[in-house]
Amino acid sequence: MAGALAGRTVPGAQAALDRMAALPAAAPWSEAVAEHMALHEALIEAVGSPRLERLYGALAAETRLGLVRLRAVYKDRDVLVAEHRELLDAIANGPAEAARAAVAAHLSHSWGGD
Protein backbone atom coordinates (compact mmCIF):
# COMPACT_ATOMS: atom_id res chain seq x y z
CA MET A 1 0.00 0.00 0.00
CA ALA A 2 2.68 2.49 1.02
CA GLY A 3 4.72 1.95 -2.12
CA ALA A 4 1.68 2.20 -4.37
CA LEU A 5 0.51 5.44 -2.76
CA ALA A 6 3.88 7.13 -2.31
CA GLY A 7 3.74 10.65 -3.69
CA ARG A 8 -0.06 10.82 -3.52
CA THR A 9 -2.48 12.32 -1.07
CA VAL A 10 -5.54 10.29 -0.14
CA PRO A 11 -8.45 12.65 0.51
CA GLY A 12 -10.58 9.95 2.18
CA ALA A 13 -7.82 9.15 4.65
CA GLN A 14 -7.27 12.84 5.38
CA ALA A 15 -11.00 13.34 5.92
CA ALA A 16 -11.13 10.44 8.39
CA LEU A 17 -8.13 11.88 10.24
CA ASP A 18 -9.77 15.32 10.36
CA ARG A 19 -12.92 13.74 11.81
CA MET A 20 -10.85 11.88 14.39
CA ALA A 21 -9.06 15.09 15.36
CA ALA A 22 -12.38 16.93 15.70
CA LEU A 23 -13.88 14.43 18.13
CA PRO A 24 -14.59 15.97 21.51
CA ALA A 25 -12.22 14.92 24.29
CA ALA A 26 -15.04 13.01 25.98
CA ALA A 27 -16.01 11.08 22.83
CA PRO A 28 -16.11 7.33 23.31
CA TRP A 29 -12.99 5.48 22.14
CA SER A 30 -15.25 3.56 19.72
CA GLU A 31 -15.66 6.76 17.69
CA ALA A 32 -11.89 7.15 17.38
CA VAL A 33 -11.68 3.47 16.37
CA ALA A 34 -14.30 4.02 13.66
CA GLU A 35 -12.36 6.93 12.16
CA HIS A 36 -9.08 5.04 12.53
CA MET A 37 -10.60 2.15 10.56
CA ALA A 38 -11.96 4.59 7.96
CA LEU A 39 -8.50 6.12 7.52
CA HIS A 40 -6.83 2.77 6.91
CA GLU A 41 -9.67 1.57 4.67
CA ALA A 42 -9.35 4.72 2.56
CA LEU A 43 -5.63 4.03 2.12
CA ILE A 44 -6.32 0.45 1.02
CA GLU A 45 -9.09 1.50 -1.37
CA ALA A 46 -6.90 4.23 -2.88
CA VAL A 47 -4.49 1.57 -4.14
CA GLY A 48 -7.23 0.35 -6.47
CA SER A 49 -6.46 -3.34 -6.04
CA PRO A 50 -9.50 -5.59 -5.59
CA ARG A 51 -7.17 -8.30 -4.33
CA LEU A 52 -5.72 -6.04 -1.61
CA GLU A 53 -9.22 -4.89 -0.68
CA ARG A 54 -10.37 -8.52 -0.29
CA LEU A 55 -7.33 -9.29 1.86
CA TYR A 56 -7.91 -6.24 4.04
CA GLY A 57 -11.62 -7.09 4.28
CA ALA A 58 -10.73 -10.52 5.60
CA LEU A 59 -8.52 -8.92 8.25
CA ALA A 60 -10.82 -6.01 9.14
CA ALA A 61 -12.44 -7.68 12.15
CA GLU A 62 -9.03 -8.54 13.61
CA THR A 63 -7.82 -5.03 12.84
CA ARG A 64 -10.81 -3.50 14.65
CA LEU A 65 -10.11 -5.65 17.73
CA GLY A 66 -6.50 -4.50 17.69
CA LEU A 67 -7.55 -0.87 17.45
CA VAL A 68 -9.85 -1.27 20.44
CA ARG A 69 -6.80 -2.49 22.41
CA LEU A 70 -4.86 0.63 21.43
CA ARG A 71 -6.76 2.59 24.06
CA ALA A 72 -4.10 1.40 26.53
CA VAL A 73 -1.30 2.67 24.24
CA TYR A 74 -2.85 6.03 23.32
CA LYS A 75 -3.99 7.66 26.54
CA ASP A 76 -4.08 10.96 24.62
CA ARG A 77 -5.95 10.81 21.30
CA ASP A 78 -3.96 13.82 20.05
CA VAL A 79 -0.88 11.58 19.97
CA LEU A 80 -2.76 9.11 17.75
CA VAL A 81 -3.85 11.94 15.46
CA ALA A 82 -0.30 13.36 15.25
CA GLU A 83 1.15 9.96 14.42
CA HIS A 84 -1.36 9.50 11.61
CA ARG A 85 -0.68 13.00 10.26
CA GLU A 86 3.00 12.07 10.07
CA LEU A 87 2.09 8.80 8.36
CA LEU A 88 -0.11 10.48 5.73
CA ASP A 89 2.56 13.14 5.16
CA ALA A 90 5.23 10.48 4.64
CA ILE A 91 3.04 8.68 2.13
CA ALA A 92 2.10 11.88 0.30
CA ASN A 93 5.67 13.15 0.16
CA GLY A 94 7.23 9.84 -0.89
CA PRO A 95 9.49 8.34 -2.04
CA ALA A 96 8.19 4.78 -1.78
CA GLU A 97 10.92 3.60 0.59
CA ALA A 98 10.26 6.47 3.00
CA ALA A 99 6.52 5.72 2.87
CA ARG A 100 7.17 2.03 3.60
CA ALA A 101 9.48 2.92 6.49
CA ALA A 102 6.82 5.24 7.96
CA VAL A 103 4.18 2.50 7.78
CA ALA A 104 6.55 0.00 9.42
CA ALA A 105 7.34 2.48 12.21
CA HIS A 106 3.65 3.22 12.67
CA LEU A 107 2.73 -0.43 13.03
CA SER A 108 5.61 -1.06 15.40
CA HIS A 109 4.66 1.88 17.62
CA SER A 110 0.94 1.26 17.52
CA TRP A 111 1.24 -2.18 19.03
CA GLY A 112 3.45 -0.93 21.81
CA GLY A 113 6.75 -2.29 20.52
CA ASP A 114 9.80 -0.11 19.99
C-alpha positions in Angstrom: 0.0 0.0 0.0 2.7 2.5 1.0 4.7 2.0 -2.1 1.7 2.2 -4.4 0.5 5.4 -2.8 3.9 7.1 -2.3 3.7 10.7 -3.7 -0.1 10.8 -3.5 -2.5 12.3 -1.1 -5.5 10.3 -0.1 -8.5 12.6 0.5 -10.6 10.0 2.2 -7.8 9.2 4.6 -7.3 12.8 5.4 -11.0 13.3 5.9 -11.1 10.4 8.4 -8.1 11.9 10.2 -9.8 15.3 10.4 -12.9 13.7 11.8 -10.9 11.9 14.4 -9.1 15.1 15.4 -12.4 16.9 15.7 -13.9 14.4 18.1 -14.6 16.0 21.5 -12.2 14.9 24.3 -15.0 13.0 26.0 -16.0 11.1 22.8 -16.1 7.3 23.3 -13.0 5.5 22.1 -15.2 3.6 19.7 -15.7 6.8 17.7 -11.9 7.1 17.4 -11.7 3.5 16.4 -14.3 4.0 13.7 -12.4 6.9 12.2 -9.1 5.0 12.5 -10.6 2.2 10.6 -12.0 4.6 8.0 -8.5 6.1 7.5 -6.8 2.8 6.9 -9.7 1.6 4.7 -9.3 4.7 2.6 -5.6 4.0 2.1 -6.3 0.5 1.0 -9.1 1.5 -1.4 -6.9 4.2 -2.9 -4.5 1.6 -4.1 -7.2 0.4 -6.5 -6.5 -3.3 -6.0 -9.5 -5.6 -5.6 -7.2 -8.3 -4.3 -5.7 -6.0 -1.6 -9.2 -4.9 -0.7 -10.4 -8.5 -0.3 -7.3 -9.3 1.9 -7.9 -6.2 4.0 -11.6 -7.1 4.3 -10.7 -10.5 5.6 -8.5 -8.9 8.2 -10.8 -6.0 9.1 -12.4 -7.7 12.2 -9.0 -8.5 13.6 -7.8 -5.0 12.8 -10.8 -3.5 14.7 -10.1 -5.6 17.7 -6.5 -4.5 17.7 -7.6 -0.9 17.5 -9.8 -1.3 20.4 -6.8 -2.5 22.4 -4.9 0.6 21.4 -6.8 2.6 24.1 -4.1 1.4 26.5 -1.3 2.7 24.2 -2.8 6.0 23.3 -4.0 7.7 26.5 -4.1 11.0 24.6 -5.9 10.8 21.3 -4.0 13.8 20.1 -0.9 11.6 20.0 -2.8 9.1 17.8 -3.8 11.9 15.5 -0.3 13.4 15.3 1.1 10.0 14.4 -1.4 9.5 11.6 -0.7 13.0 10.3 3.0 12.1 10.1 2.1 8.8 8.4 -0.1 10.5 5.7 2.6 13.1 5.2 5.2 10.5 4.6 3.0 8.7 2.1 2.1 11.9 0.3 5.7 13.2 0.2 7.2 9.8 -0.9 9.5 8.3 -2.0 8.2 4.8 -1.8 10.9 3.6 0.6 10.3 6.5 3.0 6.5 5.7 2.9 7.2 2.0 3.6 9.5 2.9 6.5 6.8 5.2 8.0 4.2 2.5 7.8 6.6 0.0 9.4 7.3 2.5 12.2 3.6 3.2 12.7 2.7 -0.4 13.0 5.6 -1.1 15.4 4.7 1.9 17.6 0.9 1.3 17.5 1.2 -2.2 19.0 3.4 -0.9 21.8 6.7 -2.3 20.5 9.8 -0.1 20.0 
